[in-house]
Amino acid sequence: ENDGEYGGGCMSADRKVMILTLQDDRSRGLSDLYVSFAESEEVWTHPVNMGSVINSFDHEYSPFLAADGKTLYFASQSHAGYGGADIFVTRRLDDSWKKWSKPLNLGRSVNTHGWDGHFSVNASGEWAYITSYINTLGKSDIFRIRLKEEMKPDPVVVYHGRVLDSKTGKPVNAKISWHELGSDTHKGYAQTDPNTGEYTIILTEGHEYSFYAYNDKYVSVHYNEDYSKIHEYKEVTHDIYLTPLELNQTVVMNNVFFEPNKTVML
């Protein structure tokens, strides 16, 4: 439910978290930012207010969560600024999604004496896009801005490619799930484009990952990638080939998992 004049939100790169603009009886003032978590692909938790560090007596809205899953940009009409609404950045301090660093105004290189909002950042963290009413061709225009170092999110790895049929080379409509090795934490899933087989995954740098690509009509593929020594933005292209489930088909299995002393594969 939203009783306010503003709405909208954003989704995290791993598709597990949504940050929403809402106003209800739990709001600290007018519209606040709330967080909701995916319990499954179709079910989300009831939105929770993100707390007084971010939310205040006036409007907070147009959230954008960077690809690193930690850096949040949003517009506010109450935090100290230069105009009707300014863009601020805050960073998540833990996994509760309620503890955030003190919001930092992005300054006069970004904010104007008018209304500024709908801020977004590309995966590399180099460029941002913003809607503003100052120095425009009409009412409001979209501007591109090169970000200063202190405004950038943490670096990520953009991992992309296609899932293809190993026999025909045609695109396969598949899902890709990935875990962080060591902790075995499930980090997210991606769905390929059914027409092209293309997928894109955002990985936080400095970790090892385990990937699992599957389709009911194909032999699943499991493999690992090590990005523990990468600490800067990187793009990686990796095509995945799935073998159709057919009799007398030769299949390369990169990893086979089973419990000790048992013959049942996991």
C-alpha positions, -999 to +999 in steps of 0.1 A: +000+000+000+012+035-008-007+066+005+018+091-008+021+111-041+054+093-051+060+057-059+086+035-076+117+016-067+146-004-079+158-040-078+193-053-068+215-068-095+210-103-079+172-098-080+169-106-043+162-071-029+138-043-039+140-008-025+107+010-027+093+045-023+062+043-001+042+064+024+021+048+051+015+049+088+051+037+095+067+065+075+088+090+094+074+119+075+062+119+039+074+093+014+102+070+028+125+043+014+115+007+023+132-026+016+117-059+006+134-093+002+126-122-023+114-153-005+110-170-039+109-160-075+073-148-070+069-140-033+084-109-015+085-099+022+064-071+035+084-038+030+104-026+060+112+011+066+150+016+061+154+038+092+161+074+103+196+077+088+181+077+053+144+087+060+134+121+074+104+143+078+100+152+041+102+131+009+128+105+001+124+088-033+138+076-067+162+051-051+189+034-072+210+006-058+244+003-076+256-030-091+277-037-060+246-041-039+259-018-012+259+018-026+225+035-026+217+068-044+184+086-037+167+119-039+157+139-008+138+171-001+148+172+036+185+164+039+206+196+036+209+204-001+210+231-028+175+230-043+141+215-042+155+179-042+191+168-042+209+134-049+226+117-020+247+086-016+248+062+013+265+028+018+251-003+035+270-012+066+257-047+073+232-073+060+202-060+080+196-033+053+188-009+082+223+004+090+237+029+065+264+055+064+254+092+068+240+103+034+265+124+014+252+152-008+268+147-042+276+184-044+273+212-070+289+191-097+257+170-096+230+189-078+214+222-089+193+249-072+162+232-088+148+197-086+172+167-093+162+131-092+161+097-109+198+092-105+214+060-119+249+047-124+263+023-150+280-009-139+316+005-143+307+033-119+322+059-143+290+075-155+258+086-139+225+097-154+202+123-138+169+141-145+171+179-138+151+210-146+180+234-148+197+243-182+173+221-201+158+222-236+123+219-221+109+212-187+132+184-175+160+167-194+183+137-188+220+146-182+251+124-181+278+130-155+312+116-149+314+105-113+341+116-088+360+088-071+342+093-037+308+090-054+315+057-071+302+023-060+326-006-053+339-024-085+321-054-099+326-080-126+301-080-154+299-117-164+279-122-196+276-145-227+252-169-242+238-204-234+239-225-265+230-261-277+263-279-280+251-298-311+233-271-331+247-239-317+212-225-313+202-204-282+189-222-252+163-208-227+181-216-195+186-205-159+220-198-143+224-200-105+256-190-087+270-194-052+300-178-034+325-206-027+336-210+009+304-197+024+283-216-001+260-185-001+234-184-029+241-151-046+214-150-073+201-164-106+198-152-142+174-161-169+187-162-205+169-143-233+148-171-250+155-157-284+193-151-282+204-172-252+221-141-238+226-136-200+243-110-178+254-116-142+269-090-118+296-104-095+312-085-066+350-086-070+373-105-046+355-138-045+354-173-060+320-184-075+303-216-085+279-216-114+251-239-123+233-237-157+203-258-164+173-266-186+150-297-182+158-309-217+196-307-213+224-320-191+232-293-165+266-277-164+284-269-132+318-250-130+338-226-109+354-192-116+380-174-094+378-136-091+394-134-057+424-114-071+403-090-091+398-056-074+387-034-103+359-032-128+361-060-154+339-075-181+341-112-189+324-130-218+317-167-213+295-188-235+279-220-219+272-251-240+245-275-228+242-310-242+207-324-251+194-353-230+196-381-256+206-418-255+243-426-261+252-389-257+288-382-245+288-355-218+317-338-201+309-333-164+331-307-148+321-314-112+302-343-097+289-338-061+279-366-037+277-372+000+306-392+015+300-430+016+269-426-006+262-432-043+235-406-046+245-376-066+234-342-053 
